[in-house]
Amino acid sequence: MIADTRTGERDPEAWRRDPASRPYRIDAAQDAIARDLGVTFDVMYLLAAEVGAPAPPTDAFRQARRHVCWPIYRMHWLEGQYVHLHGRRPEELVVTPSRAELERALDRELEHLERHVYEGDAADPYEATYAICNGCRSRSRAHPGHRAGHEQQATEA
């Protein structure tokens, strides 16, 4: 969570040209660590003032980007599915999503998966993996007590 932003920090076209800006330095450090470790990171930077409401927050450094699956992120955080690095913990800041909010967000995730299948993204390993992971996550959220058929059969055997 970012406490606040400075002038120009919410516009990526402005800060990408300024190596001295905070978003540029954060982005560069994140890229360097990812390269060194041979990994990719799935991160978001949010304004602390925006995360306490049910409405989806904007990205702290990319104002035009709104996090539409906000209820799912809040649920993950409230269940402790994050790595705490510094400052206040997410569960101190976010509100519990309603069942209706979760269902709408899960519907969007399933539609996302369907779009990947329809558009033939299976040839792109990143897109296919992302769609499958999100599909599994969405299914497990939509049916939290349900186990996949092969898991159920193995348990019953």
SEZA-812397 format. One line per field, with one value per residue: residue in one letter; y, x, z of N, C-alpha, C in turn. Coordinates in steps of 0.02 Angstrom, whole numbers, m for minus. Layout:
% residues N
code <- (A	...)
n_c2 <- (Y	...)
n_c1 <- (X	...)
n_c3 <- (Z	...)
ca_c2 <- (Y	...)
ca_c1 <- (X	...)
ca_c3 <- (Z	...)
c_c2 <- (Y	...)
c_c1 <- (X	...)
c_c3 <- (Z	...)
***
This chain:
% residues 157
code <- (M	I	A	D	T	R	T	G	E	R	D	P	E	A	W	R	R	D	P	A	S	R	P	Y	R	I	D	A	A	Q	D	A	I	A	R	D	L	G	V	T	F	D	V	M	Y	L	L	A	A	E	V	G	A	P	A	P	P	T	D	A	F	R	Q	A	R	R	H	V	C	W	P	I	Y	R	M	H	W	L	E	G	Q	Y	V	H	L	H	G	R	R	P	E	E	L	V	V	T	P	S	R	A	E	L	E	R	A	L	D	R	E	L	E	H	L	E	R	H	V	Y	E	G	D	A	A	D	P	Y	E	A	T	Y	A	I	C	N	G	C	R	S	R	S	R	A	H	P	G	H	R	A	G	H	E	Q	Q	A	T	E	A)
n_c2 <- (m58	110	261	391	486	575	726	688	552	463	449	349	382	497	465	360	419	478	438	470	469	401	291	244	203	102	12	m19	m80	m191	m258	m287	m374	m479	m520	m562	m670	m747	m749	m698	m565	m539	m403	m265	m93	2	138	181	254	218	82	43	40	m36	m12	m37	m4	112	86	136	196	196	269	252	118	7	m105	m231	m354	m338	m384	m518	m508	m444	m545	m645	m580	m561	m692	m715	m736	m681	m598	m515	m369	m240	m111	m74	m214	m294	m341	m251	m144	m170	m205	m338	m429	m435	m574	m560	m470	m550	m653	m582	m542	m667	m716	m628	m673	m803	m772	m713	m824	m897	m809	m823	m956	m950	m857	m926	m931	m1034	m1069	m980	m992	m916	m847	m956	m1027	m930	m915	m1044	m1056	m949	m994	m1112	m1056	m975	m1071	m1142	m1044	m1016	m1135	m1180	m1295	m1401	m1534	m1577	m1705	m1815	m1797	m1819	m1953	m2016	m1992	m2062	m2192)
n_c1 <- (42	25	49	25	29	142	149	123	152	48	30	87	152	218	305	383	479	561	691	721	605	493	401	467	591	548	489	602	685	607	604	742	765	679	740	866	828	761	623	448	348	189	119	39	13	m67	m170	m179	m287	m389	m418	m503	m635	m779	m779	m684	m510	m393	m239	m93	12	m30	m153	m262	m287	m397	m437	m530	m569	m579	m656	m612	m473	m477	m535	m436	m333	m393	m399	m268	m180	m53	107	176	265	294	231	54	m56	m152	m280	m313	m355	m445	m618	m732	m788	m954	m1066	m1131	m1045	m931	m981	m1010	m880	m818	m892	m845	m712	m731	m786	m674	m589	m666	m657	m521	m517	m606	m540	m430	m307	m230	m111	m19	86	91	m35	m123	m89	m117	m255	m301	m259	m331	m459	m466	m450	m563	m664	m642	m670	m803	m863	m828	m829	m821	m737	m626	m672	m576	m500	m596	m630	m507	m497	m607	m575)
n_c3 <- (0	m38	41	m7	m161	m266	m365	m534	m519	m541	m673	m793	m912	m881	m771	m821	m900	m811	m722	m590	m520	m396	m434	m549	m497	m408	m497	m576	m480	m445	m569	m583	m475	m511	m631	m581	m501	m590	m604	m611	m553	m478	m443	m360	m336	m222	m164	4	52	m35	m20	82	46	m36	m173	m323	m314	m389	m477	m393	m464	m593	m641	m728	m725	m657	m526	m557	m503	m369	m252	m244	m224	m97	m21	m30	41	168	206	231	124	70	64	192	196	249	355	383	394	264	308	404	335	228	183	214	76	7	m20	m143	m209	m221	m303	m422	m457	m473	m580	m679	m685	m734	m858	m913	m926	m1019	m1129	m1161	m1204	m1313	m1395	m1431	m1361	m1317	m1376	m1329	m1199	m1078	m1073	m1079	m962	m865	m884	m851	m716	m657	m687	m609	m482	m478	m486	m366	m274	m303	m270	m128	m44	m127	m205	m337	m456	m470	m355	m256	m283	m255	m119	m72	m102)
ca_c2 <- (0	173	310	444	493	643	751	651	481	421	447	312	416	548	438	316	460	509	388	490	464	343	234	219	167	41	m31	m42	m127	m252	m291	m313	m433	m532	m545	m598	m733	m784	m756	m640	m546	m515	m354	m206	m39	34	193	160	289	188	10	31	43	m91	7	m56	51	119	72	197	227	191	291	227	47	m8	m176	m251	m413	m314	m428	m579	m488	m432	m610	m675	m547	m575	m761	m718	m759	m628	m593	m449	m342	m181	m68	m105	m274	m282	m353	m191	m91	m186	m230	m404	m424	m470	m633	m535	m442	m607	m688	m541	m545	m734	m718	m594	m717	m857	m743	m704	m890	m912	m769	m853	m1016	m929	m821	m972	m913	m1094	m1072	m936	m1025	m870	m835	m1019	m1041	m880	m931	m1106	m1041	m909	m1037	m1155	m1014	m955	m1130	m1159	m991	m1023	m1197	m1192	m1362	m1451	m1557	m1604	m1776	m1862	m1791	m1851	m2025	m2039	m1990	m2114	m2259)
ca_c1 <- (0	60	12	3	70	166	129	148	163	m8	30	147	188	261	359	428	532	597	725	725	539	482	375	518	640	516	482	669	708	567	629	809	758	649	793	916	799	731	551	407	308	121	112	m1	24	m132	m171	m210	m351	m440	m429	m552	m703	m794	m765	m616	m462	m351	m169	m62	56	m63	m220	m314	m298	m440	m434	m600	m582	m565	m681	m571	m411	m491	m546	m370	m296	m425	m382	m197	m144	m8	170	180	333	304	172	m8	m77	m212	m342	m328	m374	m499	m681	m752	m835	m1018	m1074	m1149	m984	m889	m1011	m999	m809	m805	m921	m797	m654	m750	m791	m605	m567	m702	m628	m457	m532	m637	m491	m377	m244	m196	m44	24	91	73	m107	m157	m77	m154	m326	m314	m252	m388	m518	m465	m462	m633	m705	m635	m705	m875	m885	m774	m830	m821	m671	m627	m692	m521	m481	m647	m623	m447	m512	m656	m547)
ca_c3 <- (0	m42	80	m52	m220	m280	m431	m591	m506	m562	m746	m813	m966	m850	m730	m860	m928	m756	m681	m520	m488	m353	m470	m594	m455	m383	m556	m595	m428	m453	m630	m570	m431	m551	m676	m541	m476	m645	m589	m625	m495	m489	m389	m373	m288	m210	m116	67	58	m78	m9	134	18	m81	m243	m344	m313	m447	m464	m368	m514	m659	m621	m773	m713	m600	m509	m561	m461	m302	m199	m240	m190	m26	11	m23	95	232	222	244	65	46	100	223	195	290	366	406	359	224	344	444	290	181	210	189	19	15	m64	m209	m240	m240	m360	m482	m474	m498	m648	m724	m694	m779	m925	m935	m948	m1081	m1183	m1181	m1243	m1376	m1437	m1451	m1329	m1292	m1405	m1289	m1133	m1023	m1072	m1062	m890	m827	m889	m813	m644	m637	m690	m549	m424	m480	m470	m295	m237	m314	m237	m81	m14	m180	m228	m406	m458	m457	m285	m218	m293	m220	m47	m57	m116)
c_c2 <- (62	225	366	447	566	663	711	576	436	413	412	345	469	515	390	354	491	458	407	482	399	283	203	177	101	m10	m61	m93	m194	m291	m323	m375	m492	m563	m587	m667	m776	m798	m695	m626	m523	m467	m299	m156	0	90	171	193	257	116	m5	30	m18	m76	m12	4	56	101	138	233	223	206	263	154	36	m83	m203	m314	m399	m359	m491	m563	m478	m499	m647	m645	m562	m647	m770	m741	m702	m633	m522	m426	m285	m145	m107	m165	m260	m292	m296	m137	m107	m211	m297	m396	m461	m530	m611	m506	m499	m643	m649	m546	m614	m744	m685	m638	m774	m832	m732	m770	m908	m873	m799	m916	m996	m897	m865	m957	m974	m1100	m1028	m965	m980	m862	m899	m1035	m994	m898	m993	m1093	m1001	m950	m1082	m1114	m994	m1013	m1146	m1106	m998	m1083	m1217	m1262	m1418	m1470	m1584	m1679	m1823	m1857	m1827	m1927	m2052	m2041	m2047	m2184	m2290)
c_c1 <- (45	18	m16	48	90	143	163	157	107	m12	93	186	235	319	406	486	577	629	731	659	533	453	427	569	611	511	550	696	672	591	697	807	730	701	844	891	769	657	514	366	239	107	64	15	m41	m125	m209	m279	m406	m458	m480	m624	m715	m779	m694	m569	m426	m279	m135	m21	29	m137	m276	m330	m338	m441	m505	m617	m566	m594	m639	m505	m423	m500	m479	m333	m326	m413	m307	m155	m104	57	175	252	343	237	112	m26	m142	m277	m360	m359	m436	m561	m697	m801	m900	m1020	m1089	m1088	m938	m916	m1002	m926	m791	m834	m874	m737	m671	m759	m722	m578	m600	m674	m562	m469	m559	m586	m431	m309	m205	m125	6	28	72	m2	m144	m150	m117	m229	m343	m310	m311	m452	m522	m480	m535	m679	m701	m670	m781	m904	m833	m772	m823	m749	m678	m641	m636	m497	m531	m641	m563	m460	m559	m629	m514)
c_c3 <- (0	m5	37	m113	m229	m350	m487	m581	m531	m637	m770	m869	m938	m813	m767	m891	m874	m710	m607	m483	m447	m392	m517	m554	m429	m439	m576	m544	m434	m513	m618	m526	m470	m598	m638	m518	m531	m633	m616	m562	m518	m432	m410	m318	m282	m160	m54	75	17	m60	44	110	m26	m154	m262	m343	m380	m428	m444	m421	m585	m648	m665	m761	m650	m589	m502	m519	m388	m247	m190	m205	m115	10	21	37	163	254	233	185	34	86	127	225	244	300	390	363	321	264	391	401	247	217	178	132	34	m32	m136	m245	m263	m301	m424	m504	m502	m568	m698	m737	m742	m850	m955	m963	m1014	m1140	m1208	m1223	m1311	m1423	m1456	m1422	m1304	m1320	m1368	m1219	m1075	m1018	m1053	m988	m847	m826	m847	m738	m619	m638	m628	m487	m420	m460	m396	m252	m244	m277	m185	m50	m63	m199	m299	m403	m441	m385	m240	m223	m255	m145	m28	m65	m56)
***
